[in-house]
Amino acid sequence: MSRLQTPASCQDDRYYAQPYSLDAVGFSFTSLADYQTQARNHEDRFGQPVEEYELQYLDGDHHQLFGALGISQATLAAWFALLEALDGDEDRYLIACHLAEDGCPIDELANRWADYHLYHGTAVEVVAECYQLPDKLEAYLDYEKLGRDMVFEGSIVELEHYVLLIGG
């Protein structure tokens, strides 16, 4: 899995609407209202309305989620609603990226991220924290092997170095 980027403010995100028509020039936008205003009045060089666009992510911190969800004109309103629901929460963003890369539809993300928890540390640390044993028994448990096995079996997903996803 590629290294996940955590979000900043979605106000800094910039997008581009590339018309499928070769006779029209695209436009950049930063919000749903901005897109709707420009698309409503957009015409090709012959004065005909332009209706279909490929949406591209130009700049900002949400590129991975945008790409994983395959945002199009049909899902653009849901995209901006999702960004508002994320509200800059880094953990939610990382969980949303993981779920989207696993094929979760955009309209189900907000309902599913509560099922997950991010742990900032290693698999060994999460196992040691979850399975606290008396000192006499600790010598019999190999935390490193147990943590590695949990990653291999999918109980824990390593999203990036020292960020683990638990739950689901």
N, C-alpha and C positions, 0 to 999 in steps of 0.2 A: 504494500500500500504506500502511496506517495505521502510525503510529509504534509500533514494538515496545517493549514494556516488559520489562526484565530482571527475573529472579526474585529474591526474597529467600528466606527459609525457607518451606517448605510448611506448617510448623506454624501459621502465621498465617492460613492459608486457611480460609474459612468458607463452607459450602454450605447449601442449603435444599432439602428434599424436599417438593414441593408435590403433594399427592394429586390424582389425577384425579377422585376422588369428591368431590362437593360437600358430602357429609355428614361430612367429616373435616377436621381441621386439620393442617397440615404441621408439620415440625420442622427445626431447624437441626442441623448436624453438622460435625465437623472431621476425621474420619478414617473409613476403611472400617469399622473395628470399631465406632465410634460409630454409623455409619449402620445397620449390620447389627443391632446391639442394639435401636435404636429402631424399626426397620422390623419386626423380628420380633414385637414386642408391640403394634404400632400397630393401633388399632381406630377405626372411625367412631363416630358418636353412637348407633348402634343396636347396638354391640358386635360388629360384623362386621369381620373382618380387612381391612386396607387393603393392596393388593398392588402397585398401579401408581402411580408418581410421575414428575413432571417434575423433573429436577434443575437447580438454579440455582446459579450462582456468586455469592456475596454479597460477599465481601471477600478481598483478598489480591493477590498479584502475578502470578498465573497465569491471569488472566481471558481473555487473548487466546488462549492455547493451549486452554483449556477450551472456549471458543466455537468455535474452528476445528475442533476434533475432534468437536463435537456430543455431548458426554458424556451418556450415558443410564445407566439401571440395568444394561444389558447390558455396558457398558464401564467401569463404575465401578472395579472391581478392577484393570483394566488401567491406568486413570488413576493410581491411587495407586502402582502399580508403576513407571509412567513417571516420576512425581515423584521416587521414590526413586532411579531410575537417573540422572536429571538431576543429583541431588546438589548443587543450587545452582550448577552450572556455567552461567554466563551465555551463553557461546558456544553450548553445546549447546541451551540454551533458545531462542535466536534461530533456530538452524537448525531445531529442531523446529517452531517457529511457522511458518516459511517452508514446510517440507514439509507440515505439516497444512493450511495454506491452499491448497496445491497439490493436496490430496486424498489425501495419503499416509495410509493407515490407522494407527491407534494402535499396533497390534502390529508394524508395520514400522519405526517411527521410530527406535528404538534401534539397529537394524541399519544404518540409512542415514546417520546423522549423521556417521559416520567418513569418509564419502565427500566431505565438505565441509570447507571451511576458511573462517574469518572473517578478514578483513583489516580492521584498524582504520585507516582513512585514505581517501584519495580514489582514484578510478580512475586518475588521472594518476600518483599515487605507486606504485600497485601495478604499473603498466606500467613505470615507470622502474626499479623494483626488480627486476622479472623480466627486463627486457631491458637490462642494463647493457652499454653499448657504450663503445668507446674515445672519448675526448674529441673526436677528429677527426670521428667519424661521428655523434656525438650531434646535431649541428646539422642533420642531414638527416632526423631522425625527429621527428615531431610527436606527443609523448607525449599531449597533451591530446586530439587527434583520435583516436588509437588507443584510448585509454581510453574515450572516448565511444562509439566504434564497438563496442567489446567489451560495453558496457552495452546498447546497442541490439540487438545480435545475441544477447544472453543468456549470453555467456561469463562475465560478471560481473553479479550482481544486487545492486542497492543496496537494502539492507534498511531503513536509516535513514541520516541524515546521518553520513558518515564511518564507516559499517559496510558492508562489501561481502562478499558470499557468492561463493566461488569453488569450483568443482567440480561433482560430480554426474554 
